[in-house]
Amino acid sequence: MANVISDETIEYVGILAKLELSDEEKEAAKKDMASMLDHIDKLNELDTTGVEPMSHVFPVENVMREDVVTNGDGSEATLANAPERKEDAFVVPKTVD
C-alpha cells in the first residue's frame, strides 16, 4: 500500500490549514499523513457486508418530556424593586431621539 505524499500536497494542506511548517515539520506531516492513509486502506479491506451504517456507536434518541411551567415567570418579583413601571415593564429614560 505505502501511500506517498508529495511536497505539493503538504504545501496545499498547509495553505488550507493556514500553517507555516518548517522543513522538518513538513517531513513529519508527510509521514503522518501517509500512515493515516495506509490505515484507511487497511480498513477498506474489511468485509462490511451486512453491517448497517451508523452515525454513532451508541443509540441516540431524543428524550422528550412535557413542557410544564413549575415556577411561573417571576415578573412580579422582578418588577418589585423597579423605581418606575408601566403595567408589566420597566420605565427607563429615553436614550434615542
N, CA, C and O of each residue as an XYZ file, in Angstrom:
388
protein
N       0.825     -1.189      0.000
C       0.000      0.000      0.000
C       0.867      1.250      0.000
O       0.884      1.979     -0.992
N       1.561      1.509      1.045
C       2.535      2.589      1.179
C       2.178      3.838      0.380
O       2.707      4.074     -0.707
N       1.285      4.617      0.932
C       0.911      5.885      0.310
C       2.085      6.854      0.382
O       2.741      6.971      1.417
N       2.343      7.541     -0.713
C       3.417      8.527     -0.763
C       2.766      9.896     -0.931
O       1.987     10.122     -1.856
N       3.098     10.791     -0.030
C       2.548     12.141     -0.051
C       3.583     13.071     -0.671
O       4.745     13.084     -0.265
N       3.154     13.836     -1.642
C       4.089     14.732     -2.322
C       4.279     16.031     -1.543
O       3.467     16.391     -0.691
N       5.368     16.721     -1.856
C       5.639     18.023     -1.242
C       4.512     19.006     -1.574
O       4.130     19.829     -0.742
N       3.983     18.909     -2.809
C       2.906     19.824     -3.231
C       1.655     19.619     -2.381
O       0.969     20.577     -2.025
N       1.366     18.351     -2.058
C       0.192     18.063     -1.229
C       0.355     18.666      0.155
O      -0.578     19.273      0.681
N       1.529     18.506      0.749
C       1.782     19.075      2.074
C       1.695     20.596      2.025
O       1.132     21.215      2.928
N       2.244     21.196      0.988
C       2.158     22.659      0.832
C       0.697     23.095      0.767
O       0.294     24.052      1.428
N      -0.097     22.376     -0.044
C      -1.506     22.721     -0.228
C      -2.280     22.579      1.080
O      -3.071     23.453      1.437
N      -2.050     21.476      1.792
C      -2.723     21.274      3.082
C      -2.303     22.358      4.063
O      -3.131     22.848      4.830
N      -1.031     22.738      4.051
C      -0.548     23.814      4.923
C      -1.237     25.127      4.613
O      -1.587     25.878      5.524
N      -1.436     25.412      3.330
C      -2.132     26.646      2.938
C      -3.587     26.603      3.413
O      -4.096     27.576      3.969
N      -4.249     25.464      3.185
C      -5.651     25.333      3.610
C      -5.799     25.481      5.118
O      -6.757     26.086      5.597
N      -4.847     24.927      5.863
C      -4.906     24.977      7.325
C      -4.282     26.242      7.892
O      -4.267     26.449      9.106
N      -3.761     27.095      6.994
C      -3.104     28.342      7.405
C      -1.957     28.065      8.386
O      -1.827     28.703      9.430
N      -1.132     27.079      7.999
C       0.027     26.704      8.808
C       1.311     27.046      8.073
O       1.405     26.908      6.854
N       2.280     27.487      8.824
C       3.621     27.681      8.281
C       4.494     26.607      8.903
O       4.816     26.661     10.090
N       4.877     25.624      8.087
C       5.629     24.491      8.599
C       7.094     24.591      8.181
O       7.422     24.997      7.066
N       7.961     24.206      9.115
C       9.386     24.117      8.773
C       9.583     22.866      7.915
O       8.669     22.051      7.785
N      10.764     22.714      7.335
C      11.049     21.541      6.515
C      10.916     20.252      7.325
O      10.407     19.249      6.823
N      11.378     20.280      8.588
C      11.269     19.097      9.444
C       9.802     18.774      9.727
O       9.402     17.610      9.712
N       9.007     19.810      9.984
C       7.580     19.596     10.253
C       6.863     19.074      9.015
O       5.949     18.258      9.131
N       7.261     19.531      7.839
C       6.656     19.052      6.595
C       6.954     17.561      6.406
O       6.072     16.790      6.030
N       8.193     17.164      6.668
C       8.560     15.746      6.535
C       7.778     14.889      7.523
O       7.296     13.811      7.175
N       7.654     15.375      8.760
C       6.895     14.631      9.772
C       5.422     14.544      9.370
O       4.791     13.502      9.548
N       4.877     15.630      8.830
C       3.480     15.638      8.401
C       3.263     14.675      7.244
O       2.233     14.005      7.182
N       4.226     14.598      6.323
C       4.123     13.656      5.201
C       4.071     12.218      5.712
O       3.266     11.414      5.242
N       4.930     11.901      6.674
C       4.935     10.546      7.236
C       3.626     10.251      7.964
O       3.060      9.168      7.814
N       3.143     11.222      8.757
C       1.890     11.036      9.494
C       0.715     10.847      8.537
O      -0.116      9.961      8.737
N       0.646     11.679      7.502
C      -0.449     11.595      6.555
C      -0.404     10.265      5.804
O      -1.445      9.643      5.591
N       0.773      9.828      5.405
C       0.914      8.539      4.723
C       0.474      7.401      5.639
O      -0.184      6.460      5.194
N       0.835      7.487      6.910
C       0.444      6.468      7.884
C      -1.076      6.419      8.036
O      -1.662      5.338      8.098
N      -1.711      7.586      8.096
C      -3.176      7.632      8.217
C      -3.839      7.028      6.983
O      -4.798      6.266      7.102
N      -3.332      7.365      5.803
C      -3.918      6.832      4.575
C      -3.705      5.320      4.465
O      -4.575      4.608      3.962
N      -2.556      4.829      4.931
C      -2.320      3.382      4.962
C      -3.336      2.698      5.867
O      -3.856      1.632      5.538
N      -3.610      3.316      7.003
C      -4.585      2.755      7.950
C      -5.980      2.725      7.312
O      -6.705      1.741      7.459
N      -6.352      3.775      6.620
C      -7.651      3.818      5.952
C      -7.719      2.743      4.867
O      -8.748      2.085      4.713
N      -6.637      2.563      4.120
C      -6.604      1.496      3.109
C      -6.813      0.135      3.761
O      -7.516     -0.720      3.223
N      -6.200     -0.057      4.917
C      -6.353     -1.330      5.630
C      -7.808     -1.522      6.064
O      -8.343     -2.627      5.967
N      -8.447     -0.454      6.541
C      -9.852     -0.548      6.940
C     -10.746     -0.848      5.741
O     -11.748     -1.549      5.876
N     -10.390     -0.322      4.570
C     -11.188     -0.567      3.368
C     -11.149     -2.030      2.935
O     -11.997     -2.463      2.155
N     -10.180     -2.796      3.429
C     -10.086     -4.216      3.092
C     -11.093     -5.054      3.880
O     -11.363     -6.197      3.511
N     -11.646     -4.505      4.951
C     -12.576     -5.259      5.788
C     -13.860     -5.566      5.038
O     -14.347     -4.752      4.253
N     -14.406     -6.758      5.290
C     -15.682     -7.137      4.704
C     -16.798     -6.587      5.601
O     -16.986     -7.049      6.726
N     -17.520     -5.612      5.094
C     -18.597     -4.995      5.869
C     -19.977     -5.383      5.340
O     -20.968     -4.697      5.590
N     -20.022     -6.493      4.604
C     -21.293     -6.975      4.076
C     -22.245     -7.257      5.230
O     -21.895     -7.959      6.178
N     -23.438     -6.709      5.144
C     -24.451     -6.937      6.171
C     -24.317     -6.050      7.394
O     -25.109     -6.173      8.329
N     -23.341     -5.164      7.412
C     -23.167     -4.260      8.549
C     -23.925     -2.974      8.255
O     -23.667     -2.298      7.260
N     -24.861     -2.648      9.135
C     -25.671     -1.441      8.952
C     -24.822     -0.192      9.176
O     -24.061     -0.131     10.142
N     -24.941      0.800      8.302
C     -24.236      2.061      8.546
C     -24.787      2.737      9.797
O     -25.970      2.600     10.110
N     -23.939      3.462     10.508
C     -24.405      4.162     11.703
C     -23.668      5.479     11.831
O     -22.565      5.655     11.315
N     -24.306      6.395     12.530
C     -23.690      7.696     12.733
C     -23.080      7.810     14.126
O     -22.314      8.736     14.392
N     -23.410      6.884     15.011
C     -22.902      6.934     16.377
C     -22.839      5.509     16.907
O     -23.667      4.677     16.535
N     -21.875      5.216     17.764
C     -21.738      3.855     18.273
C     -22.811      3.505     19.297
O     -23.100      2.327     19.507
N     -23.401      4.503     19.932
C     -24.475      4.272     20.884
C     -25.783      4.727     20.267
O     -25.786      5.661     19.465
N     -26.898      4.092     20.617
C     -28.178      4.574     20.082
C     -28.461      5.986     20.596
O     -28.348      6.259     21.791
N     -28.830      6.872     19.677
C     -29.104      8.258     20.045
C     -30.588      8.510     19.827
O     -31.095      8.380     18.713
N     -31.274      8.870     20.898
C     -32.697      9.148     20.810
C     -32.987     10.446     21.548
O     -32.364     10.749     22.566
N     -33.939     11.207     21.023
C     -34.362     12.408     21.729
C     -35.152     12.007     22.962
O     -36.024     11.141     22.900
N     -34.843     12.635     24.068
C     -35.582     12.396     25.297
C     -36.534     13.566     25.461
O     -36.113     14.691     25.730
N     -37.800     13.295     25.299
C     -38.793     14.364     25.353
C     -39.582     14.264     26.657
O     -39.793     13.176     27.193
N     -40.005     15.404     27.145
C     -40.864     15.440     28.324
C     -41.895     16.529     28.099
O     -41.735     17.370     27.215
N     -42.933     16.517     28.881
C     -43.937     17.564     28.812
C     -43.321     18.882     29.257
O     -42.567     18.918     30.229
N     -43.631     19.945     28.564
C     -43.138     21.264     28.925
C     -44.132     21.876     29.902
O     -45.127     22.476     29.493
N     -43.864     21.725     31.175
C     -44.784     22.173     32.223
C     -44.126     23.296     33.004
O     -42.996     23.150     33.470
N     -44.824     24.421     33.152
C     -44.324     25.543     33.945
C     -44.492     25.180     35.411
O     -45.589     24.843     35.857
N     -43.386     25.253     36.163
C     -43.456     24.878     37.573
C     -43.259     26.058     38.516
O     -43.648     25.982     39.682
N     -42.658     27.158     38.032
C     -42.381     28.252     38.954
C     -42.825     29.609     38.422
O     -42.427     30.629     38.986
N     -43.620     29.669     37.376
C     -44.092     30.938     36.843
C     -42.978     31.742     36.210
O     -41.834     31.293     36.147
N     -43.316     32.933     35.739
C     -42.289     33.730     35.047
C     -41.554     34.691     35.981
O     -40.543     35.264     35.575
N     -42.009     34.884     37.185
C     -41.315     35.729     38.149
C     -41.348     37.212     37.822
O     -40.539     37.976     38.348
N     -42.273     37.635     36.958
C     -42.283     39.046     36.554
C     -42.619     39.974     37.719
O     -42.046     41.059     37.814
N     -43.505     39.590     38.582
C     -43.842     40.453     39.722
C     -42.648     40.627     40.650
O     -42.384     41.735     41.118
N     -41.933     39.558     40.918
C     -40.747     39.650     41.778
C     -39.672     40.489     41.094
O     -38.960     41.242     41.758
N     -39.548     40.365     39.772
C     -38.548     41.117     39.026
C     -38.856     42.609     39.070
O     -37.950     43.429     39.221
N     -40.125     42.961     38.941
C     -40.517     44.370     38.904
C     -40.755     44.969     40.287
O     -41.029     46.164     40.397
N     -40.658     44.173     41.332
C     -40.982     44.639     42.683
C     -40.136     45.838     43.107
O     -40.653     46.733     43.775
N     -38.877     45.886     42.748
C     -37.985     46.975     43.171
C     -37.748     48.009     42.077
O     -36.860     48.851     42.211
N     -38.522     47.961     41.002
C     -38.343     48.931     39.913
C     -38.739     50.321     40.404
O     -39.786     50.478     41.031
N     -37.910     51.335     40.124
C     -38.254     52.691     40.541
C     -39.550     53.168     39.873
O     -40.334     53.904     40.473
N     -39.759     52.743     38.645
C     -40.983     53.125     37.945
C     -41.318     51.999     36.972
O     -40.433     51.438     36.326
N     -42.599     51.678     36.877
C     -43.038     50.634     35.972
C     -44.342     51.023     35.319
O     -45.108     51.820     35.861
N     -44.592     50.462     34.158
C     -45.852     50.670     33.452
C     -46.351     49.287     33.068
O     -45.742     48.601     32.248
N     -47.452     48.891     33.661
C     -48.006     47.551     33.516
C     -46.931     46.527     33.861
O     -46.472     46.502     35.002
N     -46.510     45.680     32.919
C     -45.513     44.644     33.217
C     -44.153     44.975     32.621
O     -43.455     44.072     32.158
N     -43.753     46.257     32.619
C     -42.485     46.644     32.014
C     -41.808     47.716     32.861
O     -42.468     48.458     33.588
N     -40.478     47.788     32.756
C     -39.711     48.832     33.397
C     -39.900     50.129     32.594
O     -40.020     50.077     31.370
N     -39.929     51.286     33.262
C     -39.908     52.571     32.598
C     -38.495     53.106     32.751
O     -37.979     53.230     33.862
N     -37.866     53.426     31.599
C     -36.488     53.901     31.618
C     -36.417     55.217     30.863
O     -37.291     55.511     30.047
N     -35.375     56.022     31.127
C     -35.241     57.281     30.403
C     -35.054     57.031     28.890
O     -34.455     56.037     28.480
N     -35.574     57.944     28.092
C     -35.422     57.840     26.647
C     -33.962     58.109     26.296
O     -33.381     59.093     26.753
N     -33.372     57.233     25.483
C     -31.960     57.384     25.149
C     -31.729     57.675     23.661
O     -30.631     58.090     23.289
N     -32.721     57.472     22.815
C     -32.578     57.677     21.384
C     -33.700     58.616     20.911
O     -34.864     58.424     21.264
N     -33.345     59.620     20.118
C     -34.385     60.515     19.592
C     -35.025     59.937     18.359
O     -35.920     60.554     17.781
